[in-house]
Amino acid sequence: MSGRTEARPARSGGSGGDDGVPDAGKARARAAAALRRLGHALMGHEADPALLERVARAAEGVAADLEAGPARQRDVVELKRRMFEVAVPDGARVVHFDECFVSGPWNPLGIAIEVHREGDEAVAVVELGPAFEGAPGRSHGGIVAAIFDDVLGYLLTLYGVPAFTGELVIRYLAPTPIGQPFTVRARLLGRDGRKLYAAGEAVADAVPVASATATFVTIERPPRDG
């Protein structure tokens, strides 16, 4: 798309300051990653009551410290810039906002997938941990749907078109595994007026496990000044 700037790394990947202290974005991403690891460890491993009590006390204490701080606000201007003004080269990571439940590195309850551009497709290789289990050994269907919604939505960034999800249809073809990588691909099928049509599939070990179709409804591009 003409007039779009070149892609830049996500803020969460920034380096630390001269004093060796990580910048705020990197520190927040590390804290969120540690909490996601804790959640998967808690779900995936046995623990005696004493250890669980220690986890609870530590988590409650840190939560109280965080709650004593001011409320956070999202940087809407930066969100719009990332999603609709940044050109994404082939092979590069596609980023939007760091708080996103599916792909945001700052979200401690999220999935933290990474999405890359491959030609005209948005692609993610995902490996889900125990906290996202539905039936034993299988990922929850709602998590699979959320991943599709996000990866399909990244097509809007590739094409620089703001839109919202009007419809998302998921077909579950086989169990989506826990602890085993699978690949999600999404592509744009066409456009009819304000409607964009897209499709995607998830494949684990060469076996299709789910597919999706989506309809996005375009909206007016937001002004650059927010």
C-alpha positions as CSV (number, residue, x, y, z in Angstrom):
1,M,0.0,0.0,0.0
2,S,1.5,3.4,-1.0
3,G,2.1,5.9,1.7
4,R,2.7,3.4,4.5
5,T,5.8,3.4,6.6
6,E,8.3,0.5,7.0
7,A,7.7,-2.1,9.7
8,R,9.4,-1.6,13.0
9,P,9.9,-4.2,15.8
10,A,7.3,-4.4,18.6
11,R,7.9,-2.1,21.5
12,S,8.1,-5.1,23.8
13,G,11.4,-6.2,22.2
14,G,13.2,-3.0,23.0
15,S,16.6,-3.1,24.7
16,G,17.3,-2.0,28.2
17,G,18.6,1.4,29.2
18,D,22.2,2.4,29.7
19,D,21.9,1.5,33.4
20,G,21.1,-2.1,32.5
21,V,17.5,-1.8,33.7
22,P,15.0,-3.1,31.1
23,D,12.7,-0.5,29.5
24,A,9.1,-0.6,30.6
25,G,7.8,-2.6,27.6
26,K,10.4,-5.3,27.8
27,A,9.9,-5.6,31.6
28,R,6.1,-5.8,31.1
29,A,6.5,-8.5,28.5
30,R,8.9,-10.5,30.7
31,A,6.5,-10.3,33.6
32,A,3.5,-11.4,31.5
33,A,5.6,-14.3,30.1
34,A,6.5,-15.4,33.6
35,L,2.8,-15.4,34.6
36,R,1.8,-17.4,31.5
37,R,4.5,-19.9,32.4
38,L,3.2,-20.1,36.0
39,G,-0.3,-20.7,34.7
40,H,0.8,-23.6,32.5
41,A,2.9,-25.0,35.3
42,L,0.0,-24.9,37.7
43,M,-2.3,-26.6,35.3
44,G,0.2,-29.2,34.0
45,H,2.0,-30.4,37.2
46,E,1.1,-31.9,40.5
47,A,2.0,-29.8,43.6
48,D,1.6,-30.3,47.3
49,P,-0.7,-27.9,49.3
50,A,2.3,-26.1,50.8
51,L,3.7,-25.1,47.4
52,L,0.2,-24.1,46.2
53,E,-0.2,-21.9,49.3
54,R,3.2,-20.3,48.6
55,V,2.1,-19.6,45.1
56,A,-1.2,-18.1,46.3
57,R,0.6,-15.8,48.9
58,A,3.2,-14.6,46.4
59,A,0.6,-13.9,43.7
60,E,-1.8,-12.1,46.1
61,G,1.0,-9.9,47.4
62,V,2.2,-8.9,43.9
63,A,-1.3,-8.3,42.8
64,A,-1.9,-5.9,45.7
65,D,1.2,-4.0,44.7
66,L,0.1,-3.7,41.1
67,E,-3.4,-2.6,42.1
68,A,-2.0,0.2,44.2
69,G,-0.7,1.8,41.0
70,P,-2.6,4.0,38.5
71,A,-4.9,2.5,35.9
72,R,-3.3,1.9,32.5
73,Q,-4.6,3.4,29.3
74,R,-4.0,2.0,25.8
75,D,-2.0,4.0,23.3
76,V,-4.7,4.3,20.6
77,V,-2.6,6.4,18.3
78,E,0.2,3.8,18.3
79,L,-2.4,1.0,17.7
80,K,-3.8,2.7,14.6
81,R,-0.3,3.4,13.3
82,R,0.8,-0.2,13.7
83,M,-2.3,-1.7,12.2
84,F,-2.9,0.6,9.2
85,E,0.2,2.6,8.4
86,V,3.1,0.2,8.7
87,A,4.1,-1.8,5.6
88,V,4.9,-5.4,6.5
89,P,7.6,-7.0,4.3
90,D,7.3,-10.6,3.3
91,G,8.6,-12.9,6.0
92,A,8.4,-10.2,8.7
93,R,6.4,-10.4,11.9
94,V,3.0,-8.7,11.9
95,V,2.3,-6.7,15.1
96,H,-0.6,-4.7,16.3
97,F,-1.2,-4.0,20.0
98,D,0.7,-5.5,22.9
99,E,-2.3,-6.1,25.2
100,C,-4.1,-8.4,22.7
101,F,-5.4,-11.7,24.3
102,V,-4.2,-13.8,21.4
103,S,-1.0,-12.3,20.3
104,G,0.0,-9.6,22.8
105,P,3.2,-10.1,24.6
106,W,2.0,-8.0,27.5
107,N,-1.1,-10.0,28.3
108,P,-0.4,-12.5,31.2
109,L,-3.7,-14.4,30.5
110,G,-3.1,-14.6,26.7
111,I,-1.6,-17.0,24.2
112,A,1.2,-14.8,22.9
113,I,1.3,-16.3,19.4
114,E,3.5,-14.7,16.7
115,V,2.1,-14.0,13.3
116,H,4.3,-13.6,10.2
117,R,3.6,-12.6,6.6
118,E,4.1,-15.2,3.9
119,G,3.3,-13.7,0.6
120,D,-0.4,-12.6,0.9
121,E,-1.0,-14.9,3.8
122,A,-0.9,-14.4,7.6
123,V,0.8,-17.4,9.2
124,A,1.3,-18.5,12.9
125,V,2.9,-21.6,14.3
126,V,1.3,-22.2,17.6
127,E,2.0,-24.6,20.5
128,L,-0.6,-24.4,23.3
129,G,0.2,-25.2,26.9
130,P,-1.9,-27.0,29.5
131,A,-3.8,-23.9,30.6
132,F,-5.6,-23.9,27.3
133,E,-6.8,-27.5,27.5
134,G,-10.5,-28.3,27.1
135,A,-10.9,-32.1,27.0
136,P,-7.7,-33.9,28.2
137,G,-4.9,-33.5,25.7
138,R,-7.0,-31.2,23.4
139,S,-7.2,-27.5,23.2
140,H,-10.4,-25.7,24.1
141,G,-12.6,-24.9,21.0
142,G,-12.9,-21.3,22.1
143,I,-9.2,-20.9,22.1
144,V,-9.0,-22.3,18.6
145,A,-11.7,-19.8,17.5
146,A,-9.8,-16.9,19.1
147,I,-6.6,-17.8,17.3
148,F,-8.5,-17.9,14.0
149,D,-10.1,-14.6,14.7
150,D,-6.7,-13.0,15.4
151,V,-4.8,-14.5,12.5
152,L,-7.6,-13.8,10.0
153,G,-7.7,-10.3,11.5
154,Y,-4.0,-9.7,10.7
155,L,-5.0,-9.7,7.0
156,L,-6.5,-6.3,7.7
157,T,-3.0,-5.1,8.7
158,L,-1.4,-6.7,5.6
159,Y,-3.8,-4.8,3.3
160,G,-4.1,-1.7,5.5
161,V,-7.9,-1.9,5.7
162,P,-9.6,-1.2,9.0
163,A,-12.6,-3.5,9.6
164,F,-14.4,-5.5,12.3
165,T,-15.4,-9.1,12.4
166,G,-18.9,-9.5,11.2
167,E,-19.0,-13.3,11.1
168,L,-16.6,-16.1,12.0
169,V,-17.4,-19.7,11.3
170,I,-15.2,-22.5,12.6
171,R,-15.2,-26.1,11.6
172,Y,-13.5,-28.5,14.0
173,L,-12.2,-31.4,12.0
174,A,-10.0,-33.2,14.5
175,P,-8.6,-32.6,18.0
176,T,-6.3,-29.5,18.1
177,P,-3.4,-30.7,20.2
178,I,-1.9,-29.5,23.4
179,G,1.9,-29.4,23.6
180,Q,2.3,-30.0,19.9
181,P,2.9,-27.3,17.3
182,F,0.3,-26.6,14.6
183,T,0.2,-24.0,11.8
184,V,-2.6,-21.6,11.2
185,R,-2.8,-19.9,7.8
186,A,-5.2,-17.2,6.7
187,R,-5.8,-15.6,3.3
188,L,-8.2,-13.0,1.8
189,L,-10.7,-14.5,-0.7
190,G,-12.3,-11.3,-2.1
191,R,-14.3,-8.2,-1.5
192,D,-17.9,-7.1,-2.1
193,G,-18.5,-3.5,-1.2
194,R,-17.7,-3.1,2.5
195,K,-17.4,-6.8,3.1
196,L,-14.1,-8.7,3.0
197,Y,-14.1,-12.5,2.8
198,A,-11.3,-14.6,4.3
199,A,-10.5,-18.2,5.1
200,G,-8.0,-20.1,7.1
201,E,-7.0,-23.6,8.2
202,A,-5.1,-25.1,11.1
203,V,-2.8,-28.1,10.4
204,A,-1.0,-30.3,13.0
205,D,1.5,-32.9,11.7
206,A,0.1,-32.6,8.2
207,V,-3.5,-33.3,9.5
208,P,-6.1,-30.5,9.1
209,V,-7.6,-30.0,12.6
210,A,-9.8,-27.0,12.0
211,S,-10.8,-24.5,9.3
212,A,-12.5,-21.1,9.4
213,T,-14.2,-18.6,7.2
214,A,-14.8,-14.9,8.1
215,T,-16.5,-11.9,6.9
216,F,-15.1,-8.5,7.9
217,V,-16.9,-5.2,7.5
218,T,-14.7,-2.3,6.6
219,I,-14.9,1.0,8.4
220,E,-13.6,4.5,7.6
221,R,-9.8,4.8,8.2
222,P,-9.2,6.6,11.5
223,P,-7.5,10.0,11.3
224,R,-3.7,9.9,11.9
225,D,-4.0,12.3,14.9
226,G,-6.3,9.7,16.7
